[in-house]
């Protein structure tokens, strides 16, 4: 097993596990109940996936699907759900911010006094780490939740980059996939931060659940690599008709269209339209992104029609296509006619030259009758 492949595989999964544990820690801090530490048991799935990958794939990835990304989603998404459903995590009062500033100043003062009294470097490092953790605990919960959302999306992109690639995807396709993930992550973060901050949304728990369901559904595109993998179509596919050739020739484009219409832009557009029409939540950014989602859906459907018309035109232009009414089922004979009597080729190809013996001027040798 390559050492660099093993290092990337283990380091990436370790980052996933640490970020998931940070999310579980924030849930226990917010809920004030130790039983939420049981969410950390979801990381056992990541241990199992790591062992199976190292044993059967030698640390490399799978074709069309990334189990490590999928298991990471399973381990971190429940923590983010609980943080979003906790009402207090979304509002930071001025009093709490003032207490946070006073406590941080007090900790800074105590740290300065203690650092002057100590001479041991190890003790200074431990106390500094404790002060850092205490200062993190005083940060507003709304900031914590938003930070976890942001680092979650960054971990998906960086982790997919660091994970060893398998045999089903090239480095060029991986670069395309990462660029797609950057744009997708920005849109998803805008969707959650824009909708869940509205007061009318927070007053409706059912709407919050619906938004979180759509958000979770949009995350399922990250473990998939189908939008960049092109399949080489055999020649026999064209003989099966339009559907087989269409889905084989443009499989990557069709997956990209399907992900945009049914997983991301389509559901996001529906939620934003419901917010604007039924709940009367209208602001400049909400209208802008609703128009953006609408344009993306329309353009993706337009591309689908263009690809379909292109494949149909190519089928009609083939020699065995629907327009080739005079094609013969078998190769033509030497005389230019098929055994069934069907004329193949053009009229110029069927015209056979007549072999005429040359006429000489010597009358003593007339041509043989």
C-alpha positions as CSV (number, residue, x, y, z in Angstrom):
1,X,0.0,0.0,0.0
2,X,1.3,3.4,-0.9
3,X,2.4,5.4,2.2
4,X,1.0,8.7,0.9
5,X,-2.4,7.1,0.1
6,X,-2.6,5.6,3.5
7,X,-1.7,9.0,5.1
8,X,-4.3,10.9,3.2
9,X,-7.0,8.3,3.9
10,X,-6.4,8.3,7.6
11,X,-5.8,12.0,8.0
12,X,-9.0,12.9,6.2
13,X,-11.1,10.6,8.2
14,X,-9.5,11.9,11.4
15,X,-10.5,15.4,10.5
16,X,-14.0,14.3,9.8
17,X,-14.2,12.6,13.2
18,X,-12.8,15.6,15.1
19,X,-15.2,18.0,13.5
20,X,-18.1,15.6,14.3
21,X,-17.0,15.5,18.0
22,X,-16.9,19.3,18.1
23,X,-20.5,19.4,16.9
24,X,-21.5,16.8,19.6
25,X,-19.7,18.9,22.2
26,X,-21.7,22.0,21.2
27,X,-25.0,20.1,21.5
28,X,-24.1,18.9,25.0
29,X,-23.1,22.5,26.0
30,X,-26.4,23.9,24.6
31,X,-28.7,21.2,25.9
32,X,-26.9,20.8,29.2
33,X,-27.5,17.1,29.1
34,X,-24.6,14.6,29.0
35,X,-26.8,12.0,27.2
36,X,-26.2,13.8,23.9
37,X,-22.6,12.5,24.0
38,X,-24.2,9.3,22.6
39,X,-24.2,11.0,19.2
40,X,-20.4,10.4,19.2
41,X,-21.2,6.7,18.7
42,X,-22.0,7.6,15.1
43,X,-18.3,7.8,14.5
44,X,-18.1,4.1,14.9
45,X,-19.5,3.9,11.3
46,X,-16.5,6.0,10.2
47,X,-14.2,3.5,12.0
48,X,-16.0,0.6,10.1
49,X,-15.8,2.4,6.8
50,X,-12.1,3.1,7.3
51,X,-11.3,-0.6,8.1
52,X,-13.2,-1.9,5.1
53,X,-11.6,0.7,2.8
54,X,-8.1,-0.2,3.9
55,X,-8.8,-3.9,3.6
56,X,-10.6,-4.1,0.2
57,X,-9.5,-0.9,-1.6
58,X,-6.1,-0.3,-0.1
59,X,-7.1,3.1,1.1
60,X,-8.4,4.3,-2.3
61,X,-11.8,5.6,-3.2
62,X,-14.7,3.8,-4.8
63,X,-16.2,4.4,-8.3
64,X,-19.1,6.9,-8.5
65,X,-19.6,7.1,-4.7
66,X,-17.6,8.2,-1.6
67,X,-18.6,6.2,1.5
68,X,-16.3,8.4,3.7
69,X,-18.2,11.6,2.8
70,X,-21.6,9.8,3.3
71,X,-20.6,8.5,6.8
72,X,-19.3,11.9,7.7
73,X,-22.7,13.4,6.8
74,X,-24.4,10.8,9.0
75,X,-22.2,11.8,12.0
76,X,-22.4,15.6,11.8
77,X,-25.9,16.3,10.4
78,X,-27.9,15.3,13.6
79,X,-25.8,17.7,15.7
80,X,-26.5,20.6,13.3
81,X,-30.2,19.7,13.4
82,X,-30.3,19.9,17.2
83,X,-28.4,23.2,17.2
84,X,-30.8,24.7,14.7
85,X,-33.9,23.5,16.5
86,X,-32.6,24.9,19.8
87,X,-34.3,28.3,19.9
88,X,-31.7,30.0,22.0
89,X,-28.9,29.3,19.6
90,X,-30.3,31.8,17.1
91,X,-30.5,35.0,19.2
92,X,-27.6,36.7,21.1
93,X,-28.7,39.4,23.5
94,X,-26.7,42.4,24.3
95,X,-26.4,41.2,27.9
96,X,-24.8,37.9,26.9
97,X,-22.4,39.7,24.6
98,X,-21.4,42.1,27.4
99,X,-20.9,39.1,29.8
100,X,-18.8,37.4,27.1
101,X,-16.6,40.5,26.7
102,X,-16.3,41.0,30.5
103,X,-15.4,37.3,31.0
104,X,-12.8,37.4,28.2
105,X,-11.2,40.5,29.8
106,X,-11.2,38.8,33.2
107,X,-9.6,35.8,31.7
108,X,-7.0,37.9,29.9
109,X,-6.1,39.6,33.2
110,X,-5.9,36.4,35.1
111,X,-3.8,34.9,32.4
112,X,-1.4,37.8,32.5
113,X,-1.0,37.6,36.2
114,X,-0.5,33.9,36.2
115,X,2.0,34.0,33.4
116,X,4.1,36.4,35.4
117,X,4.1,34.1,38.4
118,X,5.0,30.9,36.6
119,X,8.3,29.8,35.2
120,X,7.4,26.4,33.8
121,X,6.6,26.4,30.1
122,X,4.4,23.3,30.2
123,X,2.1,24.8,32.8
124,X,1.8,28.0,30.7
125,X,0.8,25.9,27.7
126,X,-1.9,24.0,29.6
127,X,-3.3,27.2,31.2
128,X,-3.3,28.8,27.8
129,X,-5.3,25.9,26.3
130,X,-7.8,26.1,29.2
131,X,-8.3,29.8,28.7
132,X,-8.8,29.3,25.0
133,X,-11.5,26.7,25.6
134,X,-13.2,28.9,28.2
135,X,-13.2,31.8,25.7
136,X,-14.7,29.6,23.0
137,X,-17.5,28.6,25.4
138,X,-18.5,32.2,26.0
139,X,-19.0,32.8,22.2
140,X,-22.6,33.4,21.2
141,X,-24.4,30.3,20.2
142,X,-25.6,31.8,17.0
143,X,-22.0,32.4,16.0
144,X,-21.1,28.9,16.9
145,X,-23.9,27.4,14.8
146,X,-23.0,29.5,11.8
147,X,-19.3,28.6,12.2
148,X,-20.2,24.9,12.3
149,X,-22.2,25.3,9.1
150,X,-19.3,27.0,7.4
151,X,-16.6,24.6,8.6
152,X,-18.9,21.7,7.7
153,X,-19.0,22.8,4.0
154,X,-15.3,23.5,4.0
155,X,-14.6,20.1,5.4
156,X,-16.6,18.5,2.6
157,X,-14.6,20.2,-0.1
158,X,-11.2,19.8,1.5
159,X,-11.9,16.3,2.6
160,X,-13.0,15.3,-0.9
161,X,-9.8,16.8,-2.2
162,X,-7.5,15.0,0.2
163,X,-9.2,11.6,-0.1
164,X,-7.4,9.2,-2.4
165,X,-9.1,8.9,-5.7
166,X,-10.2,5.5,-7.0
167,X,-10.1,4.0,-10.5
168,X,-13.4,5.6,-11.6
169,X,-12.4,9.2,-11.6
170,X,-9.3,11.1,-12.9
171,X,-7.6,14.2,-11.5
172,X,-9.1,16.4,-14.2
173,X,-12.6,15.2,-13.2
174,X,-11.8,15.6,-9.5
175,X,-10.8,19.3,-10.2
176,X,-14.1,19.8,-12.0
177,X,-16.0,18.2,-9.1
178,X,-14.3,20.4,-6.5
179,X,-15.2,23.5,-8.5
180,X,-18.8,22.4,-8.6
181,X,-18.7,21.8,-4.8
182,X,-17.4,25.3,-4.1
183,X,-20.4,26.9,-5.9
184,X,-22.8,24.4,-4.4
185,X,-21.6,25.0,-0.9
186,X,-21.9,28.8,-1.2
187,X,-25.5,28.4,-2.4
188,X,-26.4,26.0,0.4
189,X,-24.9,28.2,3.1
190,X,-26.8,31.2,1.8
191,X,-30.0,29.1,1.8
192,X,-29.7,28.1,5.4
193,X,-28.4,31.4,6.8
194,X,-30.9,33.5,4.8
195,X,-34.1,31.5,5.6
196,X,-33.5,30.4,9.2
197,X,-32.6,34.0,10.4
198,X,-36.2,35.2,9.6
199,X,-38.4,35.8,12.6
200,X,-41.5,34.4,10.8
201,X,-39.6,31.2,10.0
202,X,-38.5,30.7,13.6
203,X,-42.1,31.1,14.7
204,X,-43.1,28.1,12.6
205,X,-41.4,24.9,13.8
206,X,-43.0,23.0,10.8
207,X,-41.3,25.4,8.4
208,X,-38.0,25.0,10.2
209,X,-38.3,21.3,9.9
210,X,-39.1,21.6,6.2
211,X,-36.0,23.8,5.6
212,X,-33.8,21.4,7.4
213,X,-35.1,18.5,5.4
214,X,-34.4,20.3,2.2
215,X,-31.0,21.3,3.4
216,X,-30.2,17.6,4.4
217,X,-31.5,16.5,1.0
218,X,-29.2,18.8,-0.8
219,X,-26.2,17.3,1.1
220,X,-26.7,14.0,-0.6
221,X,-25.0,15.3,-3.8
222,X,-21.6,15.5,-2.1
223,X,-20.9,11.8,-1.9
224,X,-21.7,11.4,-5.6
225,X,-19.2,11.6,-8.4
226,X,-21.6,10.9,-11.3
227,X,-21.8,14.5,-12.6
228,X,-18.2,14.4,-13.9
229,X,-17.7,10.8,-15.0
230,X,-18.2,10.2,-18.7
231,X,-19.1,6.7,-20.0
232,X,-17.7,5.4,-23.2
233,X,-20.7,4.1,-25.3
234,X,-20.2,1.0,-27.4
235,X,-21.3,1.0,-31.0
236,X,-24.1,-1.4,-30.2
237,X,-25.9,1.2,-28.1
238,X,-26.9,3.2,-31.2
239,X,-28.9,0.3,-32.5
240,X,-31.0,0.2,-29.4
241,X,-32.7,3.5,-30.2
242,X,-32.9,7.0,-28.9
243,X,-33.2,6.4,-25.1
244,X,-30.2,4.1,-24.8
245,X,-28.0,6.4,-26.9
246,X,-29.2,9.5,-25.1
247,X,-28.6,8.3,-21.6
248,X,-25.3,6.7,-22.4
249,X,-23.8,9.5,-24.4
250,X,-24.8,12.3,-22.0
251,X,-24.8,10.5,-18.7
252,X,-22.7,13.0,-16.9
253,X,-24.7,16.0,-18.2
254,X,-28.0,14.3,-17.3
255,X,-26.7,13.7,-13.7
256,X,-25.7,17.3,-13.5
257,X,-29.1,18.4,-14.7
258,X,-30.9,16.0,-12.3
259,X,-28.9,17.1,-9.3
260,X,-29.6,20.8,-10.0
261,X,-33.3,20.4,-10.7
262,X,-34.3,17.8,-8.1
263,X,-31.7,18.2,-5.3
264,X,-30.6,21.8,-5.1
265,X,-32.0,24.6,-7.2
266,X,-35.5,23.1,-7.7
267,X,-36.2,22.5,-4.0
268,X,-34.6,25.8,-3.0
269,X,-36.8,27.6,-5.5
270,X,-39.9,25.9,-4.0
271,X,-39.0,26.9,-0.4
272,X,-38.2,30.5,-1.4
273,X,-41.5,30.9,-3.3
274,X,-43.4,29.5,-0.3
275,X,-41.7,32.0,2.0
276,X,-42.5,34.9,-0.3
277,X,-46.1,34.0,-1.1
278,X,-47.5,32.2,1.9
279,X,-45.4,33.6,4.8
280,X,-44.9,37.0,3.3
281,X,-41.2,37.0,3.9
282,X,-39.8,39.3,1.3
283,X,-36.4,40.9,1.2
284,X,-33.9,41.8,-1.5
285,X,-31.6,38.8,-1.1
286,X,-34.5,36.3,-1.0
287,X,-35.9,37.7,-4.2
288,X,-32.5,37.7,-5.9
289,X,-31.7,34.0,-5.0
290,X,-35.2,32.9,-6.0
291,X,-34.7,34.5,-9.4
292,X,-31.3,32.8,-9.6
293,X,-32.8,29.4,-8.8
294,X,-35.5,29.9,-11.4
295,X,-33.0,30.8,-14.1
296,X,-30.8,27.8,-13.3
297,X,-33.8,25.4,-13.5
298,X,-35.0,26.9,-16.8
299,X,-31.5,26.8,-18.3
300,X,-30.9,23.2,-17.2
301,X,-34.2,22.2,-18.8
302,X,-33.2,24.1,-21.9
303,X,-29.9,22.2,-22.0
304,X,-31.8,18.9,-21.6
305,X,-33.9,19.7,-24.7
306,X,-30.9,20.8,-26.7
307,X,-29.1,17.5,-25.9
308,X,-32.1,15.4,-26.7
309,X,-32.6,17.2,-30.1
310,X,-28.9,16.7,-30.9
311,X,-29.0,13.0,-30.3
312,X,-32.2,12.6,-32.3
313,X,-30.6,14.5,-35.2
314,X,-27.5,12.3,-35.1
315,X,-29.7,9.2,-35.2
316,X,-31.5,10.5,-38.3
317,X,-28.3,11.3,-40.0
318,X,-26.8,7.8,-39.5
319,X,-26.9,5.3,-42.5
320,X,-29.1,3.0,-40.6
321,X,-31.3,5.8,-39.2
322,X,-35.0,6.4,-39.9
323,X,-34.3,8.5,-43.0
324,X,-32.2,5.7,-44.7
325,X,-35.2,4.1,-46.4
326,X,-33.2,2.4,-49.2
327,X,-30.6,0.8,-47.0
328,X,-30.0,-2.9,-47.6
329,X,-29.8,-5.5,-44.9
330,X,-26.9,-7.2,-46.5
331,X,-23.8,-6.1,-48.4
332,X,-24.2,-5.5,-52.1
333,X,-23.0,-8.0,-54.6
334,X,-20.4,-7.5,-57.2
335,X,-23.0,-6.2,-59.7
336,X,-24.1,-3.5,-57.3
337,X,-27.4,-5.2,-56.4
338,X,-28.3,-6.9,-53.2
339,X,-29.5,-10.5,-53.4
340,X,-33.0,-9.3,-52.7
341,X,-32.8,-6.9,-55.7
342,X,-32.5,-3.7,-53.6
343,X,-30.3,-1.1,-55.2
344,X,-27.5,0.1,-52.9
345,X,-25.4,3.2,-53.3
346,X,-25.8,5.9,-55.9
347,X,-26.6,5.5,-59.5
348,X,-23.0,6.4,-60.5
349,X,-21.8,3.4,-58.4
350,X,-24.3,1.1,-60.2
351,X,-23.2,2.1,-63.7
352,X,-20.8,-0.6,-64.9
353,X,-18.3,0.3,-67.7
354,X,-18.6,-1.7,-70.9
355,X,-15.4,-3.4,-72.1
356,X,-15.2,-2.7,-75.9
357,X,-12.4,-4.4,-77.8
358,X,-10.2,-1.9,-79.6
359,X,-10.7,-1.6,-83.4
360,X,-7.6,-1.8,-85.4
361,X,-6.9,-0.3,-88.8
362,X,-5.6,-3.7,-90.2
363,X,-8.5,-5.2,-92.2
364,X,-6.7,-8.6,-92.2
365,X,-7.6,-9.1,-88.6
366,X,-11.3,-8.3,-88.2
367,X,-12.7,-8.5,-84.7
368,X,-14.0,-11.9,-83.8
369,X,-17.8,-12.1,-83.8
